[in-house]
Amino acid sequence: MLVEQFYQRVHGNELLGPVFATQTTEDWPLHLEKMKTFWRSVLLKTGEYKGKPVPVHQRLEGVSTQHFEEWLRLFAETSHEVFSTEAAQLVNSAARNIATSLWLSRAKDPFATPPVWTDSDSNMHSMKLMESEV
C-alpha cells in the first residue's frame, strides 16, 4: 500500500515525475513490483531484493539535492497516511538513510558532506495533531 501510493504521487509530481518517466526503461508495473520487493527487504528484512540500486541511481542525469528532498517529502507524507506516527517515523528514518546513501554515491567529491534532510516527520506529526483537534 505504501509503495503503490507513494509511487503514484511520484509519477504525478512536477519535479519527480519526468525523471521516472524518462529513466524507467521497463514497464511501470514491473518497476513497481521491484520497488515493493526493495522496500520489503529494507523494512521487513526479508532479504529478497537482489538488485543494485546504486549504479542505477548514479546514471541518472539532472538529479539534484532538490529531487532527493522532494522524494523524501512525498515519502514522509505517504507513510504518515498509511502508518501510525511511530511506524512512519521508523520507515522515514530508513528512507533518509537510503537517500543519504544514494546522494553520496552520486557526489563527485569523495569528501562531500551529505545534506541534513528536513525532518518531515515533525511536520507530519504536527499536522496530525492539528487535524485531531478540529
C-alpha positions, 0 to 999 in steps of 0.5 A: 500500500505504501509503495503503490501510493507513494509511487503514484504521487511520484509519477504525478509530481512536477519535479519527480515525475519526468525523471521516472518517466524518462529513466524507467526503461521497463514497464511501470508495473514491473518497476513497481513490483521491484520497488515493493520487493526493495522496500520489503527487504529494507523494512521487513528484512526479508532479504529478497531484493537482489538488485543494485540500486546504486549504479542505477541511481548514479546514471541518472542525469539532472538529479539534484539535492532538490529531487532527493528532498522532494522524494523524501517529502512525498515519502514522509507524507505517504507513510504518515497516511498509511502508518501510525506516527511511530511506524512512519517515523521508523520507515522515514528514518530508513528512507533518509538513510537510503537517500543519504546513501544514494546522494553520496554515491552520486557526489563527485567529491569523495569528501562531500558532506551529505545534506541534513534532510528536513525532518518531515516527520515533525511536520507530519506529526504536527499536522496530525495533531492539528487535524485531531483537534478540529 
